[in-house]
Amino acid sequence: MTEIPQISRIILLVDDEINIINALKRTLRCDNYTILTANSGEEGLALLAMHEVGVIIADQRMPHMTGVEFLRKVKTLYPKTLRIVLSGYTELESVTSAINEGAIYKFLTKPWDDDLLRDNIRNAFQHYEMEQENLRLTLELQSTNDELSMLNQNLEQKVVDKTREIMHSINLLQISQEILEHLPIGIIGIDEHNMIVASNRRAEALFCRAPNACLLGLIAGEALPEALLQLLQKAYSSNFAQYDGGIVALNESVSTHVLISAMGDTSQSKGTIIALSPLKN
């Protein structure tokens, strides 16, 4: 069973007879309650406005405002407070309707049995504290749910934003690829491991003899002609940023102007770009 945190137990005693108030205080002196007293319903309401009272004991027979009238007002203003009325057997009819409508938690007769009175008050406080704890847990749960809902909304928005960003990047990549494919010169990209990692249609047309063949993934030393490989070696040995290889004959029918650029100084990627401008024979 969940242990309910112990809080200060405040009880309000309302009776116009001082001797009854004192007798109740003597009965409860060993129970460690904070005891407030009032001699009328009006005084009781004033104390309730200043203190968080858990249990009220009110005498039924009081001038100006009876115990039931007082507790009916308490129910409206402080519905969680547990309300006990003290009354004689002869006044039972006057409190029956209040009991039925829930304005009164317990009806105890005078003279009271001390042990029975203390047990009823103890049970009333346990009931009150359980209600308060349930309220606290409900509010805590609601707060947690609100936080989770806000986190979910933020996460969903981040997913939407990230998806939009990815789609934008994909669109830019597609446009860049289309531009690369439609350039009037051949472009070949070679990475640090001498692998061809980029090429456009113009470059494929220059070096791929078989239909639907592709340069991507091939080792440059195995896929490119010897004349172009020799230019690459000269560029590498010259510690180049950009190397103009001049006009190179790729074969008997095709010559091209070769420009070799190094990547890495102004980009995150490292490697080599070869630009090939075929010449018309």
N, C-alpha and C positions, 0 to 999 in steps of 0.2 A: 504493500500500500504506500502511495506517495506521501511523504511527510510534509505537512503544511508548515511553512515558516511561522515561528511564534512571533506574535505582534502584541503590543500593549492592549490589554482588554479593558475597555472603558464601559462602565455601566452607569445608567442614570436612574435614580430613585425619585419618584414623584409622588408626594403625599402631603396633604395640608396639616397632618398631625406629626409634630416633631418627634413624639415618642415612638411612632411607627417607623419613621426614618432611622432613628437611632437603633431600634431593635433590628432592623434589616442590616445596618452597618455592622452591628455586633455579630450577626449571623455570618456575614461574608468577610469578616476581617482576616481570616486565615487563607483566603482564596486568591490573594495577590491581585485584586482588581483595582483599577483606578475608579474611585466612586465619586460621582457627581450627584448633588441633591438639589431638588426644587420643591417649593411648597405650593406650586400651582401649575396648571398646564401652560400658562403664559411664560412662566419662568423656565419651564422645561424646553419650550420651543426656542427661547433665547439661548439656552445652553447648547442645544443641538446645532444651532447656527455657528457655534464657535468650536465644537469638538466632534470628532468622528466616533460616535457612540455605536457600540455593537449591540447592546441589549438595554431595553428599558423595562422597568417595573413601575407601573402606575396604579394607584388606588382608584377604584371606581367612584367612590363617593367623595367628591371634592366640589366646593362651591364654584360658581361661575362657569367652569368647564369640567365635565365629568371625565373619568378616566377613558371611557370609550370614545368620547368626542375628541379628546386629546390624541389618542392613538390613531383615530381615523385621519387626523391632520398629519400625524407623523408618517402614516402609510403613504400619503400623497407626496410629502416632501422628501422623505427618506425611506423609500420602499424596501431597502435591503436590511434596515435595522430590525432586529427581532423584538417583538412587542409582547409583554406579559402584563396581564391585569390581575390585580388582587381585589377580591370582592367576597362578601358574605353570601351564603346560600340563598338568602332572601332576595338578592339582586341578580340572580342567575338569568332571569328573563330579560333584563335590560342589556345583558352582554351577549345573549345568544345570537342576535342578528349580526353583531360585529364579528363574532367567531365564524359564522357561516360565510361572511363576505371576505374573510381573510385579513381583516384589520388587526386581529389578535392572534399571536402565535400560540400562547398558552393562557389558560384560565386557572388561577390558583385561589383557593379559598382561605379566608381568615377564620380562626388563627391557622397559621401554616405549620407544617412540619419542617424543621430546619434542614434535615438531610434531604428531604424531597425537594425543597426549594433550591438548595445548592445544586442538586443533580440536574434539575430543570434549567437552571441558569448555565451550568457547565455545558449541557447539551445544546442550549441556544447559541452559546459562543462558538462551539464546534461547527454548528450549522452556518452561522454567520461567516466564520473564517473560511469554511469550504466554499461558500458562495463568492467570497472575495478572491480566493485563490483561483477559482474557475474563471472569474472575470479577468484576473491578471493574466492567466494563461491564454484566454481567448484573445485579449488585446495583443499579447506577445505573439501569438500565432498569426493574427491579422497583420501585425507589423512585419513579421517574417515573410508572410505571403506577399505583402505589398513590395518588400525589397526584392523578392524573387521575381515578381512580375516585372518590376522595373529593370532588373538585370536581364530578364528574358527579352524585354523590349529593346534594351541597349544591344544585346547580342544579335537579335534579329536585324536591327539597323546596321550593325557592323557587318553582318553577313551580306545584307543588301548592298552596302557601300563597297565591300570587297569584291562582290560579284560584278558590280558595275565597273569597278577598277580593272578587274581581270578581262571583262568583255571589251573594255576600251583598249587595253593592251593588245588583246587578240586582234582587234580591228586594225590597230596601228601596225601590228606585225604583218597582217595580211596585205595592207597597203604597201608596206615596205617590200614585201616579197614580190608583189605585182610590179612595183617600180623596178626592182632588181631584174625581174624576168623580161621587162620590156626595154631595158637599156640597149643601145645600139652596139655596145662593146661586151666582150666576154669578161666575166668576173669569177675568180677562183679564190676561195679562202682556205688557208692551210694552217692547222693548229701547231702547237709546240711539239707534238709527236709526229709531225710530218704527214698527218692525215688530212685529206680533203674534207672539209666540213661545210663548205658552201660553194655553190656554182649556179649559174643561171643558164637559160636555154642557149644563149649565144656561145657560152663556153662548152656546153655539151655538144653542140653542133660541130665545134672545132676538133674535139678530141674523141668523141664516142663514135666508133665506126659501126657497131652493131645497133640494130633498131631497139629503141626503148632502153638503151644502156644508160648508166648513171655514174657520175664521178664520185658522188657522196660516199664516204666510208672507205674509199680506196687510198692506198699509200701513194703520195705524190711521186716518189721515185719509180713506181711501177706503172703509173697511169699517164704521166706527162712525157713528151718527147725529150730527147737528149739535149737538144739546143736550149730548151727552156730550163731544164735542170741545171745546165752549166751557168746560165744567167743567175739562177737562184743562189748557186754557190758563190759567185762573184759578189752578189748583194750581201750575203751573210758575212763574207770575209771583210767587207768594207765598213762594217758597223753602221749600217745605213738606217736612215729614217724613210728616205724615198730614193729609189734607184731607177734611173732611166736606162732600160736595156736596149733601146734603139729598135731597129727593125730586125726581126728574126724570121727565118723561113722555117715554118713548121713542117712543111713537106714540099714536094715539087710544085704544088699548085697553090699553096696558101702561105702568105707572109703576113705578119702582124707587128704592130708597134707594141712593145712590152713596157709597162710601168709597174714597178714592184714597191709596195709600201709596207712598212713594219707597223704592227699594232702593239699597244701596251703603254706608250707614253701618255696618250690622251684618251685611253679607253681601258675598261676593266679586262677585256679579253686580250690575250697575247697570241701572236701568230703573224701570218703574212697574207697580204692581199695582192693578187696579180690581176692587173687590168690589161686586157688584150683588145687592141683596135685593129681588126683585120683591114688589110689594104686591098684595093681592087687591082687586079693584075691587068 
